[in-house]
Amino acid sequence: MASGRSYAPAVLVPGVNTEFADGQPNVRRDGLEVFFFSNRTGTIGGNDIYASTRATTRDVWSEPMNLGPAVNSIASETRPSLSWNGTTLYFGSTRIGGTAEGSTDNYFTTR
């Protein structure tokens, strides 16, 4: 490795994985919230963005919650990325109303 460090073997993140596609995790800077996309049962569209929380960084993640129709559409949402201050969520979507039908565009929402 360029930094001279090596990594421990990769392990599954407890609490957020299913037999469906669950990916592109983005963890809030304090380590207490994670956003990711999934095509698990119960999505609004093809891929939806979910969030999971925990009380401390030693705890297991909570049951993931779908962020609902304010974020997710009948299309596919991917690549969630939280702003440094934790108030803005950026993501990609193939929803209707973007730049071209079927293309992925960048969106954001605030809380």
Order of alpha helices (4+ residues) and beta strands (2+ residues): beta-beta-beta-beta-beta-beta-beta
